[in-house]
């Protein structure tokens, strides 16, 4: 049985990772916008930036920044339309792009994904497919979990962090004092970060120029472990309402992990 995050697209498409995914930037010289998106894009495209907002974004990106590795167990739930699949997970992760995560169903291993930082390998424990490997430091996982998330961002989540995407301007709207917006020059994407009253990030979203959701991450059920404040549940959602929920039931931060853990035999 191939789990849902692999069955959405054929595993053989892994070969596409070898060529990478190009990014096309379209310059719009005349745009007519109305509503709140106009305000956001006006700040995004201009030179205005708010030093206080930049400081907040930097603190959000530094949240749990002292965690470099983690091991743990939990649950992973995939929801698309009326279909829902739930797996137990065991993982080991190391910043920025090393991970080994095994999905289990009814106590039996189903699938393992492993990344050495140079190679990514998918291996089936049910005989559904042969192990497949591809050269990639930070592949886009959209083709495999149907969520626009990069592998390094998945690692960040397993370390209890907020994904880092570049920005060169940030701002706060008066009517949303707890929400910070940021963007990168020549990009149509807008980042939105929401914190609670203590400054802990509770929501991170990536929006398009029309303020539609591209990727959203919600953090909840925080708990303390080794002086770190960690999210117990992380919910990832895209604009098509595809959802991946990760419950970090038992996580050990900054534990030593042998390099061999991230390698799987077979190709």
C-alpha positions in Angstrom: 0.0 0.0 0.0 1.4 3.4 -1.0 0.5 6.1 1.5 -1.6 9.1 0.3 1.3 11.5 0.2 3.0 9.3 -2.4 0.0 8.2 -4.3 -1.1 11.7 -5.3 1.7 11.7 -7.9 3.6 8.7 -9.3 6.8 7.9 -7.4 8.6 7.7 -10.7 8.3 11.4 -11.0 11.2 11.6 -8.6 13.5 11.9 -11.6 12.1 15.3 -12.2 14.0 16.5 -9.2 17.2 16.0 -11.1 16.4 18.9 -13.3 15.1 21.2 -10.5 12.1 23.5 -10.7 12.5 26.8 -12.5 11.0 30.0 -11.1 9.5 32.5 -13.5 9.0 36.1 -12.4 6.4 38.1 -14.2 6.7 41.9 -14.0 3.4 43.7 -14.1 3.8 47.3 -15.1 0.2 48.3 -14.8 -2.0 46.7 -12.1 -5.4 47.9 -10.8 -6.1 46.6 -7.3 -8.9 47.2 -4.8 -9.4 46.3 -1.2 -6.9 45.5 1.5 -4.6 43.7 -1.0 -3.9 47.1 -2.5 -2.5 48.4 0.8 -0.3 45.4 1.3 1.1 45.4 -2.2 1.6 49.1 -2.1 4.0 48.6 0.8 5.4 45.4 -0.8 6.4 47.1 -4.0 7.7 50.4 -2.5 10.8 51.0 -0.5 8.9 51.5 2.8 9.9 49.1 5.5 9.4 49.1 9.3 12.5 48.4 11.5 10.3 47.2 14.3 8.5 44.8 11.9 11.9 43.5 10.7 13.0 42.8 14.2 9.8 40.8 14.9 10.2 38.8 11.7 13.9 38.0 12.7 12.7 36.9 16.2 10.1 34.7 14.6 12.6 33.1 12.3 14.9 32.6 15.3 12.2 30.8 17.3 13.8 27.6 18.7 16.9 28.6 16.6 19.1 26.8 19.1 17.6 23.4 18.2 19.7 21.7 15.5 18.5 18.1 15.8 15.5 16.2 17.0 14.2 12.7 17.4 10.6 11.8 18.2 7.4 10.0 17.5 4.0 11.3 16.7 1.1 11.2 14.2 0.7 12.4 10.7 -2.7 13.0 9.3 -3.4 13.7 5.6 -6.8 15.1 4.5 -7.9 15.8 1.0 -11.6 16.3 0.2 -13.5 13.6 2.1 -10.4 11.3 2.3 -8.5 11.1 5.6 -5.4 8.9 6.3 -3.6 8.7 9.6 -0.1 7.3 10.3 2.2 6.9 13.2 5.6 8.5 12.5 9.1 8.1 13.8 11.7 10.6 12.8 15.2 11.9 13.2 16.0 15.4 11.8 19.0 17.6 11.5 19.1 21.2 10.3 19.0 22.3 7.5 18.0 19.4 5.3 18.6 16.0 6.8 15.7 13.8 7.8 14.6 10.2 8.2 10.9 9.7 8.7 9.0 6.4 8.7 5.3 6.2 8.4 3.6 3.2 10.2 0.0 1.9 10.0 -1.3 -0.6 12.5 2.2 -0.8 14.0 3.8 -1.8 10.7 6.2 0.4 8.7 4.7 1.6 5.4 7.1 4.1 3.9 10.4 5.8 4.8 11.8 9.1 3.4 15.4 9.8 4.1 17.6 12.7 3.0 21.4 13.0 3.5 21.5 16.6 2.5 22.6 15.5 -1.0 20.3 12.6 -1.8 16.7 11.9 -1.1 15.3 8.4 -1.0 11.9 6.9 -0.8 11.6 3.3 0.3 8.5 1.1 0.6 8.3 -1.5 3.4 5.3 -3.1 1.8 6.8 -3.9 -1.6 4.7 -1.3 -3.3 7.7 0.0 -5.2 11.5 -0.3 -5.3 13.6 2.3 -3.4 14.0 5.4 -5.4 16.7 8.0 -5.0 17.3 11.4 -6.5 20.0 14.0 -6.2 18.5 17.0 -4.4 19.5 19.2 -1.5 16.1 20.8 -0.9 13.4 19.3 -3.1 9.9 20.7 -3.3 7.6 18.1 -1.8 4.4 19.3 -3.5 4.5 16.5 -6.0 4.6 13.9 -3.2 2.6 15.2 -0.2 0.5 17.7 -2.3 1.5 20.5 0.0 3.8 23.3 -1.3 6.5 22.6 1.3 10.2 22.2 0.7 12.2 19.4 2.5 14.1 22.0 4.5 10.8 23.4 5.7 9.6 20.0 6.8 12.8 19.6 8.8 12.2 23.0 10.4 8.7 21.8 11.5 10.2 18.7 13.0 12.6 20.9 15.0 9.7 23.0 16.3 10.7 26.0 14.1 9.1 28.4 11.6 10.3 28.0 8.0 12.7 30.7 6.8 11.9 32.4 3.5 13.9 35.4 2.4 12.6 39.0 2.7 14.0 42.5 2.4 11.0 44.5 3.6 8.6 44.1 6.4 5.6 46.1 7.8 2.7 46.1 10.2 -0.8 47.4 9.5 -2.3 49.5 12.3 -5.5 47.4 12.3 -3.4 44.2 12.8 -0.8 45.0 15.4 0.0 41.3 16.2 0.5 40.5 12.5 3.7 41.2 10.6 4.0 41.1 6.8 7.1 40.7 4.7 8.1 40.3 1.1 11.1 39.8 -1.1 11.9 42.1 -4.1 10.7 40.9 -7.4 8.5 38.3 -5.8 4.7 38.4 -5.8 4.5 36.4 -2.5 3.7 38.0 0.8 4.6 36.4 4.1 2.3 36.8 7.1 3.3 36.0 10.7 1.0 36.1 13.7 2.2 35.8 17.3 0.4 35.5 20.6 0.7 37.9 23.5 4.0 36.4 24.6 5.6 36.7 21.1 5.3 33.0 20.3 4.5 32.4 16.6 1.1 30.8 16.1 0.5 31.2 12.4 2.7 31.6 9.3 1.2 32.0 5.9 2.4 32.6 2.4 0.0 34.6 0.2 -0.1 35.5 -3.4 -0.5 39.1 -4.7 -4.3 38.7 -4.5 -4.0 37.7 -0.8 -5.0 34.1 -1.6 -3.4 31.3 0.5 -0.5 29.5 -1.0 0.7 27.8 2.2 -0.4 28.2 5.8 1.1 26.7 9.0 -0.6 26.9 12.4 1.1 26.1 15.7 -0.8 25.0 18.7 -0.8 23.0 22.0 2.6 24.3 23.1 4.6 22.5 25.8 8.0 22.9 27.4 10.9 20.5 26.9 14.5 21.1 27.9 13.8 24.9 28.3 12.3 25.0 24.8 8.7 25.9 24.0 7.6 23.4 21.4 4.4 23.1 19.4 2.5 19.9 20.1 0.4 20.2 16.9 1.4 21.7 13.5 -1.2 22.0 10.9 -0.2 22.7 7.2 -2.8 23.7 4.6 -2.6 24.9 1.0 -5.0 27.0 -1.1 -6.9 23.9 -2.2 -7.7 22.9 1.4 -5.3 20.0 1.3 -4.2 19.5 4.9 -1.3 17.7 6.6 -1.4 17.7 10.4 1.7 16.7 12.5 1.4 15.8 16.2 4.8 15.9 17.9 3.8 13.5 20.7 7.3 12.9 21.9 10.2 15.0 20.8 13.8 15.1 22.1 15.7 18.3 20.9 19.4 18.5 20.3 20.1 14.8 20.5 23.1 13.3 18.9 22.3 11.6 15.6 24.7 9.4 13.6 25.2 10.4 10.0 24.3 6.9 8.9 20.8 7.3 10.1 20.0 9.6 7.1 21.2 7.0 4.6 19.0 4.3 3.1 20.4 1.4 1.0 19.1 0.8 -2.5 18.6 3.2 -5.4 
